[in-house]
Amino acid sequence: MALLNKMAYTVEKDKLVYDAKHPIDATAVQVTVGVDADGILRRGQLLDCENGVYSIHSESGMPSAIIAEDTEYASEDMEIIVPVYISGTFRASEVITEPEITVMDIENLRSKGIYLK
């Protein structure tokens, strides 16, 4: 009978996902990393897409997806497959990006079905 009262799992609040007002959709994309060192792409990091090629968001890029899970890569990896969110509502404070998110970035994401709150 002691096993009936054993905790099976815990539920932790997701800080990245804001709510389910807009449908959350995900897919896997190939991301160009082009770095000569081991690294990790973090959950919540913003990705650009130009001519069908995904890369880490830059100042001149057009953001189009948010990384869904931490994904490690090795120094010899030039491209890796990464799970990403392509629609939904997310907390702007939890989105990771080196250049600060601009109004144009927010509007571009909104046109793709990604809403930042």
Contacts in CASP RR format, 6 or more apart in sequence:
PFRMAT RR
TARGET T0000
AUTHOR 0000-0000-0000
METHOD contacts of the structure
MODEL  1
MALLNKMAYTVEKDKLVYDAKHPIDATAVQVTVGVDADGILRRGQLLDCE
NGVYSIHSESGMPSAIIAEDTEYASEDMEIIVPVYISGTFRASEVITEPE
ITVMDIENLRSKGIYLK
15 91 0 8 1.000
15 94 0 8 1.000
16 43 0 8 1.000
16 44 0 8 1.000
16 66 0 8 1.000
16 90 0 8 1.000
16 91 0 8 1.000
16 94 0 8 1.000
16 95 0 8 1.000
17 24 0 8 1.000
17 88 0 8 1.000
17 89 0 8 1.000
17 90 0 8 1.000
17 91 0 8 1.000
18 89 0 8 1.000
18 90 0 8 1.000
18 91 0 8 1.000
18 115 0 8 1.000
18 117 0 8 1.000
19 89 0 8 1.000
19 117 0 8 1.000
20 89 0 8 1.000
21 89 0 8 1.000
22 87 0 8 1.000
22 88 0 8 1.000
22 89 0 8 1.000
22 113 0 8 1.000
22 115 0 8 1.000
23 87 0 8 1.000
23 88 0 8 1.000
24 85 0 8 1.000
24 87 0 8 1.000
24 88 0 8 1.000
24 89 0 8 1.000
25 85 0 8 1.000
25 86 0 8 1.000
25 87 0 8 1.000
25 88 0 8 1.000
26 68 0 8 1.000
26 83 0 8 1.000
26 84 0 8 1.000
26 85 0 8 1.000
26 86 0 8 1.000
27 83 0 8 1.000
27 84 0 8 1.000
27 86 0 8 1.000
28 81 0 8 1.000
28 82 0 8 1.000
28 83 0 8 1.000
28 84 0 8 1.000
29 47 0 8 1.000
29 49 0 8 1.000
29 54 0 8 1.000
29 65 0 8 1.000
29 81 0 8 1.000
29 82 0 8 1.000
29 84 0 8 1.000
30 54 0 8 1.000
30 79 0 8 1.000
30 80 0 8 1.000
30 81 0 8 1.000
30 82 0 8 1.000
31 41 0 8 1.000
31 47 0 8 1.000
31 54 0 8 1.000
31 55 0 8 1.000
31 56 0 8 1.000
31 79 0 8 1.000
31 80 0 8 1.000
31 81 0 8 1.000
31 82 0 8 1.000
32 53 0 8 1.000
32 54 0 8 1.000
32 55 0 8 1.000
32 78 0 8 1.000
32 79 0 8 1.000
33 39 0 8 1.000
33 41 0 8 1.000
33 55 0 8 1.000
33 56 0 8 1.000
33 73 0 8 1.000
33 77 0 8 1.000
33 78 0 8 1.000
33 79 0 8 1.000
33 80 0 8 1.000
34 78 0 8 1.000
35 73 0 8 1.000
35 75 0 8 1.000
36 75 0 8 1.000
37 75 0 8 1.000
38 72 0 8 1.000
38 73 0 8 1.000
38 74 0 8 1.000
38 75 0 8 1.000
39 72 0 8 1.000
39 73 0 8 1.000
39 74 0 8 1.000
40 70 0 8 1.000
40 71 0 8 1.000
40 72 0 8 1.000
40 73 0 8 1.000
41 56 0 8 1.000
41 67 0 8 1.000
41 70 0 8 1.000
41 71 0 8 1.000
41 73 0 8 1.000
41 80 0 8 1.000
41 82 0 8 1.000
42 67 0 8 1.000
42 70 0 8 1.000
42 96 0 8 1.000
43 67 0 8 1.000
43 68 0 8 1.000
43 69 0 8 1.000
43 70 0 8 1.000
44 66 0 8 1.000
44 67 0 8 1.000
44 68 0 8 1.000
44 90 0 8 1.000
44 94 0 8 1.000
44 95 0 8 1.000
44 96 0 8 1.000
45 56 0 8 1.000
45 57 0 8 1.000
45 66 0 8 1.000
45 67 0 8 1.000
45 95 0 8 1.000
45 96 0 8 1.000
45 97 0 8 1.000
46 56 0 8 1.000
46 57 0 8 1.000
46 63 0 8 1.000
46 65 0 8 1.000
46 66 0 8 1.000
46 67 0 8 1.000
46 95 0 8 1.000
46 96 0 8 1.000
46 97 0 8 1.000
46 101 0 8 1.000
46 105 0 8 1.000
47 54 0 8 1.000
47 55 0 8 1.000
47 56 0 8 1.000
47 57 0 8 1.000
47 63 0 8 1.000
47 64 0 8 1.000
47 65 0 8 1.000
47 66 0 8 1.000
47 67 0 8 1.000
47 82 0 8 1.000
47 84 0 8 1.000
48 54 0 8 1.000
48 55 0 8 1.000
48 56 0 8 1.000
48 57 0 8 1.000
48 58 0 8 1.000
48 61 0 8 1.000
48 62 0 8 1.000
48 63 0 8 1.000
48 64 0 8 1.000
49 62 0 8 1.000
49 64 0 8 1.000
49 65 0 8 1.000
50 61 0 8 1.000
50 62 0 8 1.000
54 64 0 8 1.000
54 65 0 8 1.000
54 82 0 8 1.000
54 84 0 8 1.000
56 98 0 8 1.000
57 63 0 8 1.000
57 97 0 8 1.000
57 98 0 8 1.000
57 99 0 8 1.000
57 105 0 8 1.000
58 98 0 8 1.000
58 99 0 8 1.000
59 99 0 8 1.000
62 108 0 8 1.000
63 97 0 8 1.000
63 101 0 8 1.000
63 105 0 8 1.000
63 108 0 8 1.000
63 109 0 8 1.000
64 86 0 8 1.000
64 108 0 8 1.000
64 109 0 8 1.000
64 112 0 8 1.000
64 114 0 8 1.000
65 84 0 8 1.000
65 85 0 8 1.000
65 86 0 8 1.000
65 114 0 8 1.000
66 84 0 8 1.000
66 85 0 8 1.000
66 90 0 8 1.000
66 95 0 8 1.000
66 114 0 8 1.000
67 82 0 8 1.000
67 83 0 8 1.000
67 84 0 8 1.000
67 85 0 8 1.000
68 82 0 8 1.000
68 83 0 8 1.000
68 84 0 8 1.000
68 85 0 8 1.000
69 82 0 8 1.000
69 83 0 8 1.000
71 80 0 8 1.000
71 82 0 8 1.000
71 83 0 8 1.000
73 80 0 8 1.000
85 114 0 8 1.000
86 112 0 8 1.000
86 113 0 8 1.000
86 114 0 8 1.000
87 112 0 8 1.000
87 113 0 8 1.000
87 114 0 8 1.000
88 113 0 8 1.000
88 114 0 8 1.000
88 115 0 8 1.000
89 115 0 8 1.000
89 116 0 8 1.000
89 117 0 8 1.000
90 114 0 8 1.000
90 115 0 8 1.000
90 116 0 8 1.000
90 117 0 8 1.000
91 116 0 8 1.000
91 117 0 8 1.000
92 101 0 8 1.000
92 106 0 8 1.000
92 116 0 8 1.000
92 117 0 8 1.000
95 101 0 8 1.000
95 116 0 8 1.000
101 116 0 8 1.000
106 116 0 8 1.000
109 115 0 8 1.000
109 116 0 8 1.000
110 116 0 8 1.000
END
